[in-house]
């Protein structure tokens, strides 16, 4: 590990392929691994294309617990905790692409409940007893300054490109920020190096390693706060040179209580619209701004068709490069009905009930 080094390559145009027209105008959904399960490729394709009518999907390559979902023989990702959870994943990806669906592979970076238990030197430690540090959900994290962590993420991205995804989307590409971080110790900390430089270095390394577009999810407040005032390491101006697309997580549930305690459609519309416009004004037109929107009920007191259409209208009016909806359980019947109503087509079904696992109200 000592031979590894974190290097920030000169900023410039991303080295991967240019975003396709499909990649610049997506109408997408996140599909968790469990939703795919053991279903046949034809069933998944039919669900996405005909029932939901999405033009893009996000599929986990490495999930929120650090499990690599498509291989169990990668360096540092071997054994039963990793592996091809969805059967016939390559066939599913191929079938979606053949039906015109843009396939994005999601790779969770530093939130990881697997590798830290094997390589503690690459992990955030608890300064109280020098054990692995855990966030409020009990999950361990890789140290963003660890060269081994960077190498690990790069290798997963390279393998995922061979799987056939059309874009790599990095998530949890940040330092943790929560009260428990007062006990966090970063054993690989580089004196004099700022957090956003560490995050930019990983983006640079992944971008140079793959030949497909690279995107990243970022905390929604980064659209409004310049620099890295929150300590996430997500200074947009420093990250953008290595990205083809950026997805601010604009879930109503993640913002100040005023946005969800007393529902105001105009305020919620402005939250999405202004965030997209702010990023476009700050970063220019070359990078695609593709917001992640709230597709779950948590803290959405006015949850219903207008809750979805209001976000869609705001994103489109702000000239977003399409948009993506997040639901942790992969339930999108209500969204599908909204999309069908926009085309004046019959509804497919009544909305499904949301489970607690549909909630995702934390920084990405």
Residue pairs with C-beta under 8 A, 6 or more apart in sequence:
1 121
1 122
1 147
1 148
4 147
4 148
4 150
4 151
5 147
6 145
6 147
6 150
6 190
6 198
6 201
6 202
7 201
7 204
7 205
8 197
8 200
8 201
8 204
9 204
9 205
9 208
11 241
11 242
12 241
13 241
14 207
14 213
14 214
14 241
14 242
14 243
14 244
15 207
15 208
15 211
16 207
16 210
16 211
16 212
16 213
16 214
16 244
17 211
17 212
17 213
18 213
18 244
19 167
19 213
19 244
19 245
19 288
19 321
20 102
20 166
22 55
22 56
22 100
22 102
22 166
23 56
23 102
23 166
23 167
23 213
23 244
23 245
23 288
23 321
24 288
24 321
24 322
25 55
25 321
25 322
26 55
26 56
26 102
26 290
26 321
26 322
26 323
26 324
27 53
27 54
27 55
27 56
27 322
27 323
27 339
28 54
28 55
28 56
28 57
28 58
28 102
28 104
28 322
28 323
28 324
28 325
29 48
29 52
29 54
29 56
29 57
29 58
29 295
29 324
29 325
29 327
29 330
29 332
29 335
30 57
30 58
30 106
30 295
30 324
30 325
30 326
30 327
30 328
30 330
31 44
31 48
31 57
31 58
31 59
31 330
32 60
32 63
32 328
32 329
32 330
33 59
33 60
33 63
33 69
33 85
33 86
34 330
35 329
35 330
36 44
36 59
36 85
36 86
36 89
36 92
37 86
38 86
38 87
39 86
40 88
41 88
41 91
41 92
41 94
41 95
42 95
44 92
44 95
44 96
45 92
45 95
45 96
45 99
45 101
48 54
48 57
48 96
48 99
48 101
49 96
49 99
49 100
49 101
51 336
51 348
52 332
52 335
52 336
52 339
53 336
53 339
53 340
54 101
54 332
55 100
55 101
55 102
55 322
56 101
56 102
56 103
56 104
56 322
56 324
57 96
57 101
57 102
57 103
57 104
58 104
58 105
58 106
58 169
58 324
59 89
59 92
59 93
59 103
59 104
59 105
59 106
59 165
60 69
60 105
60 106
60 108
61 68
61 69
61 70
61 105
61 106
61 107
61 156
61 160
61 163
61 165
61 168
62 68
62 69
62 106
62 107
62 108
62 112
62 156
63 69
63 108
64 108
64 111
64 139
64 172
65 112
65 113
65 114
65 139
66 108
66 111
66 112
66 113
66 114
66 115
66 116
66 140
67 81
67 82
67 85
67 114
68 74
68 77
68 82
68 83
68 156
69 82
69 83
69 84
69 85
69 86
69 89
70 84
70 89
70 159
70 160
70 163
71 77
71 82
71 83
71 84
71 159
72 78
72 79
72 80
72 82
72 83
72 84
74 82
74 155
74 156
74 159
75 152
75 155
76 115
76 118
76 119
76 148
76 152
77 114
77 115
77 152
77 156
81 114
82 114
86 92
89 163
90 163
90 164
93 103
93 163
93 164
93 165
94 164
96 103
97 103
97 164
97 166
102 166
102 167
103 164
103 165
103 166
103 167
104 165
104 166
104 167
104 168
104 169
104 215
105 160
105 163
105 165
105 167
105 168
105 169
106 169
106 171
107 153
107 156
107 157
107 160
107 168
107 169
107 170
107 171
108 171
108 172
109 142
109 144
109 149
109 153
109 170
109 171
109 172
109 173
109 202
110 141
110 142
110 143
110 144
110 149
110 172
110 173
110 174
110 175
110 176
111 135
111 139
111 141
111 172
111 176
112 139
112 140
112 141
112 142
113 139
113 140
115 122
115 123
115 142
115 149
115 152
116 122
116 123
116 124
116 132
116 140
116 141
116 142
117 132
117 140
119 148
120 132
121 146
121 148
121 187
121 188
122 142
122 143
122 146
122 148
122 149
122 152
122 188
123 132
123 133
123 140
123 141
123 142
123 143
123 146
123 187
124 132
124 133
124 140
124 141
124 142
124 143
124 176
124 184
124 185
124 186
125 131
125 132
125 133
125 184
125 185
125 186
125 187
126 132
126 133
126 134
126 183
126 184
126 185
127 183
127 184
127 185
128 183
130 185
132 140
133 140
133 141
133 180
133 183
133 184
133 185
134 140
134 180
135 141
135 176
135 178
135 180
136 178
136 179
136 180
141 176
142 149
142 152
143 149
143 186
143 187
143 188
143 189
144 174
144 175
144 186
144 195
144 198
144 199
144 202
144 233
145 186
145 188
145 189
145 190
145 193
145 198
146 187
146 188
147 188
150 201
150 202
150 205
153 170
153 202
153 206
154 202
154 205
154 206
154 209
157 168
157 206
157 209
157 210
158 209
158 210
160 168
161 168
161 210
161 211
161 212
165 212
166 212
166 213
167 212
167 213
167 214
167 215
167 244
167 245
168 206
168 210
168 212
168 213
168 214
168 215
169 215
169 216
169 217
169 245
169 247
170 202
170 203
170 206
170 214
170 215
170 216
170 217
171 216
171 217
171 364
172 217
172 364
173 199
173 202
173 203
173 216
173 217
173 218
173 233
173 234
174 199
174 218
174 219
174 232
174 233
174 234
174 363
174 364
175 181
175 195
175 199
175 231
175 232
175 233
176 184
177 230
177 231
177 232
177 363
190 198
194 228
195 228
195 231
195 232
195 233
196 228
196 233
196 234
196 235
196 238
196 239
197 238
198 233
199 233
199 234
199 238
199 239
200 238
200 239
200 241
200 242
203 214
203 216
203 239
203 242
203 243
204 242
206 214
206 242
207 214
207 242
207 243
213 244
213 245
214 242
214 243
214 244
215 243
215 244
215 245
215 246
215 247
215 288
215 290
216 239
216 243
216 245
216 246
216 247
217 247
217 249
217 292
217 364
218 232
218 234
218 236
218 239
218 246
218 247
218 248
218 249
218 364
219 230
219 232
219 234
219 248
219 249
219 254
219 363
219 364
220 248
220 249
220 250
220 251
220 254
220 255
220 275
221 230
221 255
222 230
222 232
222 234
222 235
222 236
222 248
223 236
223 248
223 250
223 274
223 275
223 276
223 278
223 279
224 274
224 275
224 278
226 235
226 236
226 237
226 282
227 235
228 234
228 235
232 363
236 246
236 279
236 282
236 283
237 282
237 283
239 246
240 246
240 283
240 287
243 287
244 287
244 288
245 287
245 288
245 289
245 290
245 321
246 279
246 283
246 287
246 288
246 289
246 290
247 290
247 291
247 292
247 324
248 275
248 276
248 279
248 289
248 291
248 292
249 291
249 292
249 326
249 363
249 364
250 271
250 272
250 275
250 291
250 292
250 293
250 294
250 311
251 292
251 293
251 294
251 296
251 326
251 360
251 361
252 259
252 260
252 268
252 271
252 294
252 299
252 300
253 260
253 294
253 296
253 298
253 299
253 300
253 359
253 360
253 361
254 361
254 362
254 363
255 271
258 267
259 267
259 268
259 271
260 299
260 300
260 301
261 301
263 300
263 301
263 302
265 302
265 306
265 310
268 310
268 311
268 314
269 310
269 311
269 313
269 314
270 314
271 314
272 291
272 293
272 311
272 314
272 315
272 318
273 314
273 315
273 317
273 318
274 318
275 291
275 318
276 289
276 291
276 314
276 315
276 318
276 319
276 320
277 318
277 319
279 289
280 289
280 318
280 319
283 289
288 321
288 322
289 320
289 321
290 320
290 321
290 322
290 323
290 324
291 315
291 320
291 323
291 324
292 323
292 324
292 325
292 326
292 364
293 308
293 311
293 312
293 315
293 323
293 324
293 325
293 326
294 300
294 307
294 311
294 325
294 326
295 308
295 325
295 326
295 327
295 332
295 335
296 326
296 327
296 328
296 329
296 354
296 358
296 359
296 360
297 303
297 354
297 358
298 354
298 358
298 359
298 360
298 361
299 361
300 307
304 334
305 334
305 337
305 338
305 341
308 325
308 334
308 335
308 338
309 338
309 342
311 323
312 323
312 338
315 322
315 323
316 323
325 332
325 335
326 360
327 354
327 358
328 357
328 358
328 359
328 360
329 354
329 355
329 357
329 358
331 352
331 354
331 355
331 358
333 348
333 349
333 350
333 351
333 352
334 351
334 352
336 348
337 347
337 348
337 349
337 351
340 346
340 347
340 348
341 347
